[in-house]
Amino acid sequence: MRTVAVIGGGIIGATAAYYLAQDSDLQVTLFDDSHGQATKAASGIISPWLSKRRNKRWYNLASAGAEFYEQLVDDANLDENIYEQTGTIVTRKDDAAVDDLYNLAMSRLQDTKAIGTVKKLTADEIEAIMPIVNCDESGIYVSGGAKINGQKLVNHLISAAEGNGMTTVKHRVKISNNNEVILGDERSKFDYLVLAPGAFLKELLTPLGYEVDIRPQKGQLVDFRLTDKNTDRLPVMMPESENDIIPFKDGIVTIGATHENDQGFDLEPTENEIEELTESGSKFIPELNSATQVAIRVGTRGYTSDFAPFFGKLTPKLNVFVAGGLGSSGLTTGPIIGKKIADWIIFQTAPQALELFTKPVDTYIRSK
């Protein structure tokens, strides 16, 4: 039986572990202390098709990731408390910008049906679809957009993997150059390593003589409860130049997230940022100023210098797989990366057309 160690229980590690644990020829161990994990602090939006990012690899990966959710929902039996496809509204202040966005969506609809229905909406139509907001901007609606509860997703995947025999070790570990995982004085050798600890990848690989192009970025979200408001089945709203508005069931509305550089791995909520999130959301939902704050969530994302995710083998000769740099698109790109790495190990064959989704790993990780 082949042995696999997955280091990092975020969205990549949890997805990889879930699929790896289904193979009876693999013995899987997940090492994760969850400290600062971005996924568990995230409420994600699955709607990459209206992004104007020029990075074609990122778009290919994000679009494939959005399509992959249909399979993941079926495979892992995800319910609406985890994944809910309610559509996405993106607003613009200028009518010409709305036209540009509509044309972009229609052009991308030719390549993927996952976008669903594409509509232009007036401000009045936006308020009709999303009654909790006051809106004076027009926008675009895509029915394929979805929202994710990151913490519930990773917990669900890990629990399912444990049900298939995976062992979970809730400690931070080190590794050696010999495929060993080091926990205190104990060293355990594995046939394969999957390294997906998010922004902590640099900390994991630097002692082994690697330079890693990963930096941490702090992200904060705030959850409000709106009384006497029906928030069930409402779409996500992404206003221009403001924070996203993500309604969940039972009156819960999430506003976020911040993008804070140079904060290291600080996980303390900050008053200024929470006030800014509240101010941003209240431009569309005035009740937020008096609503109850249910929770403030803080996590640490990992970013590369070109803002692109990557994944692959650490070196061609080693059975060490690395992935990182997801940034704020982690819940969209993470699952498809985890699935591709799992398939790579299970079938012992590299994914087809890998270059369409990621630059080579040595673009981001180099030996000193």
C-alpha beads as a LAMMPS data file, in Angstrom:
LAMMPS data file: protein, C-alpha beads

368 atoms
367 bonds

1 atom types
1 bond types

-500.0 500.0 xlo xhi
-500.0 500.0 ylo yhi
-500.0 500.0 zlo zhi

Masses

1 110.0

Atoms # bond

1 1 1 0.000 0.000 0.000
2 1 1 1.313 3.431 -0.950
3 1 1 1.415 6.135 1.725
4 1 1 0.534 9.791 1.243
5 1 1 1.004 12.723 3.620
6 1 1 -1.095 15.815 2.950
7 1 1 0.205 18.865 4.777
8 1 1 -2.427 21.572 5.033
9 1 1 -6.154 21.080 5.564
10 1 1 -7.363 24.087 3.593
11 1 1 -9.335 23.820 0.383
12 1 1 -6.541 22.197 -1.670
13 1 1 -5.456 19.747 1.012
14 1 1 -9.003 18.825 2.018
15 1 1 -10.072 18.166 -1.572
16 1 1 -6.927 16.195 -2.384
17 1 1 -7.316 14.159 0.811
18 1 1 -10.982 13.480 0.070
19 1 1 -10.254 11.973 -3.347
20 1 1 -7.034 10.221 -2.293
21 1 1 -8.810 8.499 0.599
22 1 1 -11.265 6.907 -1.830
23 1 1 -8.444 4.830 -3.327
24 1 1 -8.073 1.614 -1.339
25 1 1 -4.436 1.343 -2.460
26 1 1 -3.504 4.552 -0.614
27 1 1 -3.025 5.180 3.095
28 1 1 -3.566 8.895 3.675
29 1 1 -2.502 11.041 6.624
30 1 1 -3.511 14.694 6.867
31 1 1 -1.346 17.034 8.947
32 1 1 -3.026 20.338 9.777
33 1 1 -3.132 22.719 12.719
34 1 1 -5.596 25.107 10.974
35 1 1 -3.798 28.168 12.378
36 1 1 -4.602 31.176 10.203
37 1 1 -6.126 29.026 7.501
38 1 1 -7.754 31.213 4.861
39 1 1 -10.423 28.682 3.869
40 1 1 -11.928 28.352 7.335
41 1 1 -12.328 32.127 7.532
42 1 1 -13.798 32.416 4.044
43 1 1 -17.213 32.811 2.518
44 1 1 -16.416 32.335 -1.121
45 1 1 -18.003 33.471 -4.342
46 1 1 -17.839 31.107 -7.312
47 1 1 -18.224 33.434 -10.269
48 1 1 -14.968 33.960 -12.212
49 1 1 -16.480 34.699 -15.599
50 1 1 -16.867 38.463 -15.176
51 1 1 -13.283 39.019 -14.056
52 1 1 -11.176 41.178 -16.354
53 1 1 -7.886 39.742 -15.135
54 1 1 -5.610 39.332 -18.154
55 1 1 -3.874 36.225 -16.854
56 1 1 -5.183 33.524 -19.182
57 1 1 -3.871 30.681 -17.045
58 1 1 -5.716 32.069 -14.025
59 1 1 -8.956 32.328 -15.989
60 1 1 -8.593 28.821 -17.428
61 1 1 -8.042 27.441 -13.936
62 1 1 -10.830 29.483 -12.317
63 1 1 -13.306 28.639 -15.060
64 1 1 -12.450 24.938 -14.803
65 1 1 -12.753 25.226 -11.032
66 1 1 -16.235 26.705 -11.274
67 1 1 -17.295 23.912 -13.644
68 1 1 -15.776 21.288 -11.337
69 1 1 -18.166 22.196 -8.518
70 1 1 -20.971 20.317 -10.250
71 1 1 -18.917 17.125 -9.897
72 1 1 -17.751 17.942 -6.362
73 1 1 -21.311 18.587 -5.193
74 1 1 -22.345 15.158 -6.485
75 1 1 -19.220 13.282 -5.373
76 1 1 -19.155 14.694 -1.848
77 1 1 -22.916 15.155 -1.433
78 1 1 -22.678 18.855 -0.570
79 1 1 -25.909 20.373 0.727
80 1 1 -27.090 23.973 0.527
81 1 1 -25.533 24.832 3.884
82 1 1 -22.159 24.367 2.160
83 1 1 -22.714 25.195 -1.516
84 1 1 -25.599 27.208 -2.914
85 1 1 -25.983 28.233 -6.535
86 1 1 -28.067 31.409 -6.345
87 1 1 -26.459 33.560 -9.049
88 1 1 -24.229 36.610 -8.922
89 1 1 -24.941 40.298 -9.543
90 1 1 -22.039 42.557 -10.528
91 1 1 -22.773 46.292 -10.651
92 1 1 -21.180 49.181 -12.480
93 1 1 -21.763 52.910 -12.129
94 1 1 -21.416 53.547 -15.860
95 1 1 -23.775 52.102 -18.483
96 1 1 -20.942 51.627 -20.961
97 1 1 -19.093 49.534 -18.384
98 1 1 -22.212 47.390 -17.951
99 1 1 -22.302 46.851 -21.720
100 1 1 -18.635 45.827 -21.693
101 1 1 -19.271 43.379 -18.866
102 1 1 -22.272 41.909 -20.648
103 1 1 -20.305 41.432 -23.855
104 1 1 -17.493 39.759 -21.900
105 1 1 -19.935 37.351 -20.261
106 1 1 -21.601 36.500 -23.554
107 1 1 -18.252 35.810 -25.213
108 1 1 -17.223 33.490 -22.384
109 1 1 -20.590 31.763 -22.489
110 1 1 -19.449 30.246 -25.796
111 1 1 -16.735 28.307 -23.957
112 1 1 -18.568 27.276 -20.780
113 1 1 -22.229 26.711 -20.095
114 1 1 -21.541 26.907 -16.354
115 1 1 -22.152 30.674 -16.545
116 1 1 -25.836 29.910 -17.030
117 1 1 -28.187 32.742 -17.949
118 1 1 -26.709 36.229 -18.509
119 1 1 -28.905 39.297 -18.051
120 1 1 -28.501 43.055 -17.872
121 1 1 -30.309 44.533 -14.881
122 1 1 -31.461 48.038 -14.047
123 1 1 -31.169 49.307 -10.484
124 1 1 -34.889 48.629 -9.954
125 1 1 -34.508 45.078 -11.251
126 1 1 -31.577 44.475 -8.902
127 1 1 -33.694 45.591 -5.940
128 1 1 -36.517 43.304 -7.089
129 1 1 -34.195 40.292 -7.199
130 1 1 -32.367 41.280 -4.021
131 1 1 -34.894 43.111 -1.793
132 1 1 -32.468 43.638 1.105
133 1 1 -30.456 46.229 -0.878
134 1 1 -30.974 49.807 -1.991
135 1 1 -29.274 50.195 -5.351
136 1 1 -28.771 53.062 -7.800
137 1 1 -26.402 51.161 -10.110
138 1 1 -27.175 48.858 -13.025
139 1 1 -25.382 45.582 -13.540
140 1 1 -25.108 42.053 -14.869
141 1 1 -26.654 38.886 -13.471
142 1 1 -25.255 35.397 -14.127
143 1 1 -27.312 32.482 -12.864
144 1 1 -24.324 30.118 -12.577
145 1 1 -22.772 32.070 -9.712
146 1 1 -22.617 30.346 -6.338
147 1 1 -21.529 30.882 -2.744
148 1 1 -19.550 28.637 -0.416
149 1 1 -19.132 28.340 3.321
150 1 1 -15.413 27.566 3.402
151 1 1 -15.227 26.152 6.914
152 1 1 -18.179 23.820 6.426
153 1 1 -16.757 22.654 3.093
154 1 1 -13.329 21.655 4.401
155 1 1 -14.832 20.080 7.527
156 1 1 -17.183 18.029 5.367
157 1 1 -14.426 16.831 3.010
158 1 1 -12.066 15.940 5.852
159 1 1 -14.791 14.092 7.757
160 1 1 -15.655 12.089 4.632
161 1 1 -11.971 11.254 4.073
162 1 1 -11.663 10.098 7.687
163 1 1 -14.670 7.871 7.066
164 1 1 -12.641 6.250 4.289
165 1 1 -9.721 5.553 6.604
166 1 1 -7.694 8.761 6.545
167 1 1 -5.814 9.695 9.722
168 1 1 -5.767 13.359 10.794
169 1 1 -2.921 14.758 12.897
170 1 1 -3.651 18.241 14.250
171 1 1 -0.111 19.519 14.642
172 1 1 2.243 21.714 12.655
173 1 1 5.054 19.625 11.194
174 1 1 8.320 19.943 9.320
175 1 1 9.602 17.892 6.411
176 1 1 12.946 16.561 5.243
177 1 1 14.438 16.152 1.791
178 1 1 13.745 12.419 2.056
179 1 1 9.950 12.566 2.016
180 1 1 9.854 12.487 5.797
181 1 1 7.334 14.304 7.965
182 1 1 8.855 15.417 11.256
183 1 1 6.703 15.801 14.356
184 1 1 8.805 16.442 17.449
185 1 1 11.334 13.606 17.640
186 1 1 9.346 11.360 15.311
187 1 1 10.115 10.974 11.622
188 1 1 7.693 9.210 9.285
189 1 1 8.567 8.510 5.672
190 1 1 5.873 8.606 2.981
191 1 1 5.780 7.575 -0.660
192 1 1 4.159 10.902 -1.582
193 1 1 3.927 14.333 0.014
194 1 1 1.292 16.923 -0.858
195 1 1 2.336 20.351 0.418
196 1 1 -0.598 22.762 0.538
197 1 1 -0.231 24.838 3.728
198 1 1 -1.204 28.142 2.107
199 1 1 0.925 31.097 3.127
200 1 1 2.980 28.793 5.378
201 1 1 4.560 27.047 2.366
202 1 1 7.565 29.357 2.590
203 1 1 8.102 28.442 6.237
204 1 1 7.898 24.748 5.346
205 1 1 10.372 24.785 2.440
206 1 1 12.931 27.447 3.401
207 1 1 14.792 25.139 5.848
208 1 1 15.302 22.699 2.946
209 1 1 17.151 25.297 0.878
210 1 1 14.325 26.668 -1.266
211 1 1 13.350 30.233 -2.071
212 1 1 9.562 30.459 -2.168
213 1 1 7.601 33.241 -3.855
214 1 1 4.738 33.351 -1.349
215 1 1 3.662 36.228 0.862
216 1 1 0.863 36.347 3.426
217 1 1 -2.103 38.658 3.086
218 1 1 -4.602 39.266 5.859
219 1 1 -8.308 39.036 5.081
220 1 1 -11.196 39.999 7.361
221 1 1 -14.928 39.452 6.955
222 1 1 -17.826 40.425 9.159
223 1 1 -21.145 38.571 9.504
224 1 1 -24.305 40.508 10.361
225 1 1 -27.772 39.311 11.257
226 1 1 -30.663 41.243 9.731
227 1 1 -33.873 40.881 11.722
228 1 1 -37.166 40.552 9.853
229 1 1 -35.357 40.108 6.512
230 1 1 -35.591 37.040 4.301
231 1 1 -32.100 36.325 3.010
232 1 1 -32.747 32.766 1.777
233 1 1 -31.750 32.007 -1.827
234 1 1 -30.589 35.558 -2.552
235 1 1 -27.758 36.049 -5.051
236 1 1 -24.325 37.358 -4.203
237 1 1 -23.744 41.028 -5.022
238 1 1 -20.371 42.399 -6.114
239 1 1 -20.685 46.203 -6.266
240 1 1 -18.113 48.256 -8.116
241 1 1 -15.319 49.538 -5.831
242 1 1 -17.007 48.134 -2.713
243 1 1 -16.832 44.935 -0.712
244 1 1 -18.889 41.914 -1.680
245 1 1 -22.300 41.252 -0.153
246 1 1 -22.998 37.558 0.499
247 1 1 -26.437 36.709 1.938
248 1 1 -26.899 33.370 3.690
249 1 1 -29.920 31.775 5.333
250 1 1 -31.596 33.035 8.503
251 1 1 -30.854 36.722 7.979
252 1 1 -27.058 36.353 7.868
253 1 1 -25.186 38.693 5.520
254 1 1 -21.416 38.583 5.096
255 1 1 -19.455 41.652 3.996
256 1 1 -15.879 41.230 2.834
257 1 1 -13.191 40.677 2.449
258 1 1 -10.274 42.996 3.157
259 1 1 -6.916 42.644 1.386
260 1 1 -4.234 43.709 3.858
261 1 1 -0.560 43.418 2.944
262 1 1 2.428 43.617 5.284
263 1 1 0.486 42.227 8.243
264 1 1 2.378 38.956 8.444
265 1 1 0.273 36.237 10.061
266 1 1 -1.649 38.553 12.385
267 1 1 -5.125 37.143 13.076
268 1 1 -6.492 39.865 15.331
269 1 1 -9.566 41.754 14.072
270 1 1 -8.908 45.465 13.588
271 1 1 -11.489 48.125 14.353
272 1 1 -10.717 50.354 11.358
273 1 1 -11.131 47.546 8.825
274 1 1 -14.358 46.302 10.395
275 1 1 -15.733 49.855 10.333
276 1 1 -14.770 50.151 6.653
277 1 1 -16.478 46.859 5.842
278 1 1 -19.606 48.008 7.672
279 1 1 -19.562 51.353 5.865
280 1 1 -19.114 49.645 2.499
281 1 1 -21.998 47.243 3.066
282 1 1 -24.299 49.892 4.510
283 1 1 -24.150 51.867 1.252
284 1 1 -26.426 49.151 -0.094
285 1 1 -27.961 47.799 3.125
286 1 1 -28.485 50.752 5.515
287 1 1 -29.719 48.381 8.255
288 1 1 -26.168 47.107 8.732
289 1 1 -25.366 50.204 10.804
290 1 1 -27.685 48.941 13.532
291 1 1 -27.508 45.206 12.823
292 1 1 -25.920 42.694 15.194
293 1 1 -22.417 41.575 14.333
294 1 1 -22.610 37.799 14.583
295 1 1 -18.950 37.087 13.861
296 1 1 -15.697 38.541 12.621
297 1 1 -13.489 36.093 10.736
298 1 1 -9.802 36.587 9.987
299 1 1 -7.536 34.451 7.833
300 1 1 -4.232 34.568 5.972
301 1 1 -4.131 34.103 2.203
302 1 1 -1.032 33.164 0.264
303 1 1 -0.109 35.303 -2.758
304 1 1 2.608 35.024 -5.392
305 1 1 4.309 38.051 -6.920
306 1 1 2.275 37.678 -10.132
307 1 1 -0.962 36.931 -8.205
308 1 1 -1.253 33.519 -9.875
309 1 1 -1.866 30.110 -8.292
310 1 1 0.517 27.262 -9.073
311 1 1 0.700 23.522 -8.576
312 1 1 2.834 20.600 -9.663
313 1 1 5.820 18.511 -8.619
314 1 1 8.482 20.192 -6.526
315 1 1 11.113 18.564 -8.751
316 1 1 10.629 16.030 -11.562
317 1 1 12.366 13.268 -9.599
318 1 1 10.614 13.667 -6.250
319 1 1 7.104 12.494 -5.385
320 1 1 6.499 15.818 -3.659
321 1 1 3.569 17.879 -4.905
322 1 1 3.189 21.547 -4.068
323 1 1 0.381 24.045 -4.528
324 1 1 -0.169 27.619 -3.416
325 1 1 -0.701 31.251 -4.264
326 1 1 -4.495 31.003 -4.441
327 1 1 -5.067 34.511 -3.129
328 1 1 -8.690 35.576 -2.910
329 1 1 -9.856 33.057 -5.529
330 1 1 -9.024 30.059 -3.348
331 1 1 -12.494 28.568 -3.049
332 1 1 -12.813 28.680 -6.845
333 1 1 -9.379 27.382 -7.832
334 1 1 -8.522 25.233 -4.801
335 1 1 -10.824 22.241 -5.368
336 1 1 -9.808 21.679 -8.987
337 1 1 -6.125 21.855 -7.980
338 1 1 -6.709 19.338 -5.182
339 1 1 -8.518 16.985 -7.578
340 1 1 -5.770 17.209 -10.214
341 1 1 -3.062 16.448 -7.644
342 1 1 -5.065 13.509 -6.295
343 1 1 -5.529 12.101 -9.801
344 1 1 -1.813 12.625 -10.494
345 1 1 -0.941 10.417 -7.505
346 1 1 -3.690 7.832 -8.036
347 1 1 -3.029 7.319 -11.750
348 1 1 0.681 8.251 -11.611
349 1 1 0.244 10.474 -14.646
350 1 1 0.538 14.241 -14.908
351 1 1 -2.644 16.155 -15.827
352 1 1 -3.119 16.871 -19.508
353 1 1 -2.449 20.415 -20.717
354 1 1 -1.004 21.424 -17.344
355 1 1 0.599 24.475 -18.953
356 1 1 -2.854 25.938 -19.633
357 1 1 -3.485 26.302 -15.902
358 1 1 -0.166 27.060 -14.232
359 1 1 3.376 28.166 -14.857
360 1 1 6.093 25.647 -13.937
361 1 1 6.617 25.236 -10.211
362 1 1 10.212 26.497 -10.468
363 1 1 8.774 29.895 -11.414
364 1 1 7.819 30.227 -7.742
365 1 1 10.035 27.762 -5.867
366 1 1 13.772 27.645 -6.558
367 1 1 16.742 25.951 -4.911
368 1 1 19.115 28.431 -3.324

Bonds

1 1 1 2
2 1 2 3
3 1 3 4
4 1 4 5
5 1 5 6
6 1 6 7
7 1 7 8
8 1 8 9
9 1 9 10
10 1 10 11
11 1 11 12
12 1 12 13
13 1 13 14
14 1 14 15
15 1 15 16
16 1 16 17
17 1 17 18
18 1 18 19
19 1 19 20
20 1 20 21
21 1 21 22
22 1 22 23
23 1 23 24
24 1 24 25
25 1 25 26
26 1 26 27
27 1 27 28
28 1 28 29
29 1 29 30
30 1 30 31
31 1 31 32
32 1 32 33
33 1 33 34
34 1 34 35
35 1 35 36
36 1 36 37
37 1 37 38
38 1 38 39
39 1 39 40
40 1 40 41
41 1 41 42
42 1 42 43
43 1 43 44
44 1 44 45
45 1 45 46
46 1 46 47
47 1 47 48
48 1 48 49
49 1 49 50
50 1 50 51
51 1 51 52
52 1 52 53
53 1 53 54
54 1 54 55
55 1 55 56
56 1 56 57
57 1 57 58
58 1 58 59
59 1 59 60
60 1 60 61
61 1 61 62
62 1 62 63
63 1 63 64
64 1 64 65
65 1 65 66
66 1 66 67
67 1 67 68
68 1 68 69
69 1 69 70
70 1 70 71
71 1 71 72
72 1 72 73
73 1 73 74
74 1 74 75
75 1 75 76
76 1 76 77
77 1 77 78
78 1 78 79
79 1 79 80
80 1 80 81
81 1 81 82
82 1 82 83
83 1 83 84
84 1 84 85
85 1 85 86
86 1 86 87
87 1 87 88
88 1 88 89
89 1 89 90
90 1 90 91
91 1 91 92
92 1 92 93
93 1 93 94
94 1 94 95
95 1 95 96
96 1 96 97
97 1 97 98
98 1 98 99
99 1 99 100
100 1 100 101
101 1 101 102
102 1 102 103
103 1 103 104
104 1 104 105
105 1 105 106
106 1 106 107
107 1 107 108
108 1 108 109
109 1 109 110
110 1 110 111
111 1 111 112
112 1 112 113
113 1 113 114
114 1 114 115
115 1 115 116
116 1 116 117
117 1 117 118
118 1 118 119
119 1 119 120
120 1 120 121
121 1 121 122
122 1 122 123
123 1 123 124
124 1 124 125
125 1 125 126
126 1 126 127
127 1 127 128
128 1 128 129
129 1 129 130
130 1 130 131
131 1 131 132
132 1 132 133
133 1 133 134
134 1 134 135
135 1 135 136
136 1 136 137
137 1 137 138
138 1 138 139
139 1 139 140
140 1 140 141
141 1 141 142
142 1 142 143
143 1 143 144
144 1 144 145
145 1 145 146
146 1 146 147
147 1 147 148
148 1 148 149
149 1 149 150
150 1 150 151
151 1 151 152
152 1 152 153
153 1 153 154
154 1 154 155
155 1 155 156
156 1 156 157
157 1 157 158
158 1 158 159
159 1 159 160
160 1 160 161
161 1 161 162
162 1 162 163
163 1 163 164
164 1 164 165
165 1 165 166
166 1 166 167
167 1 167 168
168 1 168 169
169 1 169 170
170 1 170 171
171 1 171 172
172 1 172 173
173 1 173 174
174 1 174 175
175 1 175 176
176 1 176 177
177 1 177 178
178 1 178 179
179 1 179 180
180 1 180 181
181 1 181 182
182 1 182 183
183 1 183 184
184 1 184 185
185 1 185 186
186 1 186 187
187 1 187 188
188 1 188 189
189 1 189 190
190 1 190 191
191 1 191 192
192 1 192 193
193 1 193 194
194 1 194 195
195 1 195 196
196 1 196 197
197 1 197 198
198 1 198 199
199 1 199 200
200 1 200 201
201 1 201 202
202 1 202 203
203 1 203 204
204 1 204 205
205 1 205 206
206 1 206 207
207 1 207 208
208 1 208 209
209 1 209 210
210 1 210 211
211 1 211 212
212 1 212 213
213 1 213 214
214 1 214 215
215 1 215 216
216 1 216 217
217 1 217 218
218 1 218 219
219 1 219 220
220 1 220 221
221 1 221 222
222 1 222 223
223 1 223 224
224 1 224 225
225 1 225 226
226 1 226 227
227 1 227 228
228 1 228 229
229 1 229 230
230 1 230 231
231 1 231 232
232 1 232 233
233 1 233 234
234 1 234 235
235 1 235 236
236 1 236 237
237 1 237 238
238 1 238 239
239 1 239 240
240 1 240 241
241 1 241 242
242 1 242 243
243 1 243 244
244 1 244 245
245 1 245 246
246 1 246 247
247 1 247 248
248 1 248 249
249 1 249 250
250 1 250 251
251 1 251 252
252 1 252 253
253 1 253 254
254 1 254 255
255 1 255 256
256 1 256 257
257 1 257 258
258 1 258 259
259 1 259 260
260 1 260 261
261 1 261 262
262 1 262 263
263 1 263 264
264 1 264 265
265 1 265 266
266 1 266 267
267 1 267 268
268 1 268 269
269 1 269 270
270 1 270 271
271 1 271 272
272 1 272 273
273 1 273 274
274 1 274 275
275 1 275 276
276 1 276 277
277 1 277 278
278 1 278 279
279 1 279 280
280 1 280 281
281 1 281 282
282 1 282 283
283 1 283 284
284 1 284 285
285 1 285 286
286 1 286 287
287 1 287 288
288 1 288 289
289 1 289 290
290 1 290 291
291 1 291 292
292 1 292 293
293 1 293 294
294 1 294 295
295 1 295 296
296 1 296 297
297 1 297 298
298 1 298 299
299 1 299 300
300 1 300 301
301 1 301 302
302 1 302 303
303 1 303 304
304 1 304 305
305 1 305 306
306 1 306 307
307 1 307 308
308 1 308 309
309 1 309 310
310 1 310 311
311 1 311 312
312 1 312 313
313 1 313 314
314 1 314 315
315 1 315 316
316 1 316 317
317 1 317 318
318 1 318 319
319 1 319 320
320 1 320 321
321 1 321 322
322 1 322 323
323 1 323 324
324 1 324 325
325 1 325 326
326 1 326 327
327 1 327 328
328 1 328 329
329 1 329 330
330 1 330 331
331 1 331 332
332 1 332 333
333 1 333 334
334 1 334 335
335 1 335 336
336 1 336 337
337 1 337 338
338 1 338 339
339 1 339 340
340 1 340 341
341 1 341 342
342 1 342 343
343 1 343 344
344 1 344 345
345 1 345 346
346 1 346 347
347 1 347 348
348 1 348 349
349 1 349 350
350 1 350 351
351 1 351 352
352 1 352 353
353 1 353 354
354 1 354 355
355 1 355 356
356 1 356 357
357 1 357 358
358 1 358 359
359 1 359 360
360 1 360 361
361 1 361 362
362 1 362 363
363 1 363 364
364 1 364 365
365 1 365 366
366 1 366 367
367 1 367 368
